[in-house]
Amino acid sequence: MDDTQININLKDINAHTVCEICDLSVNDFQKQFVAPNAVSIAQAHYSKHAWFRAIYANQTPIGFVMIYDDAKTASYDLWRYMIDKKFQNKGFGYRAMALVIDHVKKRPNATVLTTSVLEKDGSPQKFYEKLGFVFTGEYKDNEAIMALTF
């Protein structure tokens, strides 16, 4: 099957799927840029503003996304995003991010989605730039803030 015919979707994580989501991993050189999914899922359960989903290609889990979602202050930040190393460079990451961006656009008073990147070789910076994110000139915890305005 052609990769463009594969359905990319976002699904809730539950007791039956959590282990397979935790088993997903990025390439070794990318591990400095994103926390393991188990850590992200644990953090999500202790944050009242975390919105998180597994990313699937048809029925196969391929990634994870977590957003800081505070509708009260209209604050939306891409907190975690990863595509498993076996599924990178197939366009799945861009297609899944389009779903995430569509979700955020529907949130109350949403006008911008932010994220942050380490400015190092191998950083996902170029990926976000291709999606329309631009640097804001701000830094938080030594990470450059990028924003997608809509």
N, C-alpha and C positions, 0 to 999 in steps of 0.2 A: 504494500500500500504506500502510495505517495504521502510524504509528511504533511502536505497541505490538506489531505483528506482526513487527517487525524483530528478528532474533536478535543480541543483544550478547554478544560473547565475547572472551576473552583468548587471544592466540596468541604463540608464540615469534617472535622477530625473527631472520631469517636473511639470507644474502647476497642472496637474491632480493627481500626485502621492506625491507631497511634504508633504501634511498633514499626510498621512499614514506613511511616513518615519519618520516624526517628532514625531509621536505617539509611535514609538518603544522605548523600554527602557530596560536597564539591571536590574539585581537584586539590591536591595537597597545597599548591601555591596560593589557592584561593581561601584557605582556612583562616588566614589572618584577617579577612574582610567580613566574615559572617559567623555568628555563633552557631553551634550545633542545634539542630531542630529540637532536640530534647530540652535544651536550656530555654529556647524561645517559647516552647509550649508551656513549660513551668512558669516562666515570667508572665505569660499571657493569663494564666489562671489566677495570678495575684495582681493584675492590673484591671481596673474597671474600664479602661479605655482601649484595651487590646481587641482588635478584630483580626482573626487569623483563620487561614484556610490551607488545605492541601491543594496542590496543583496536579491535575490529572491529564494524561493523554489517553483518550478513551477510558479504559478502566484501570490503567496503570499509573500509580503515583510517580510523579517526576519532580516535584518541588514543593516549596513552602513559601507562604507570604504572611506577613503580619504588619498591620497598620496601627499606629496610634490614632484613635478615632474619638475626638471630643467634639460632639455636635454643639455643645453649649458654647464653646469658644470658637467654633469653626476651625479647629486645628486638626489637620490631617497630615500624618508623617509616615512615610514608608520606613518602617522600623526594621524589618527583616525581609530578605528576598533571596531565594536560592533555587537553582535548577540543578538536579543531580548530574554529576559528571558524565554519566552515560547518555544524557539527553541534551547536552549543550550543543550549540552550533547547528541546530536544526530549525531555528526560528520559533521554537516553543516558548522561549523566554519572552520574546516580544509579544507574542500572541497572548500569553498569560498576563503580561503587564497591561495590555489593552483592556482586559477584563477588569483588572484592579483599578485602572484609571476610570473606566466607566462606572464602577461602583462608587468611587469617591465623588465623581461629578454629581451623583444623585443624592449625596449627603447634604444636610441642611447648610445653606450658605457657603458651600464649598467653592472656593475660587483658586485654590492652590494646593498642590501636593508637594511636600518637601521630602528630602532624603539627605543623607550625608555619606561622604566617601573619604577614605584615606587617599591622599595623593601619592600613590606608590605605583610602581610597575605592577601590572596585573589587576589593578583596581577596576571596578565595574563602571568607572566614570564614562568611558566612551559609549557603553551600552545605554546609560541614562541620557547622554547627550543626543543619541540617535532618536530617543523617544521625545525629545524636546525640552529636557531639563537643562537649566542654565545655572551657573554659579551665582550665588547672591553676594559674594564677597565676605560672608560671615563664616565663622568657625565655631564649632562646639566640640569640646574634648579632642582637640587636634584633628577634627574631621571637617572637611569643607562642605558647606551646606549648598545643596542644589534645589531648585524649585521648578515645578511645571505649573504654569498659570493657565487657567481656562476660563 
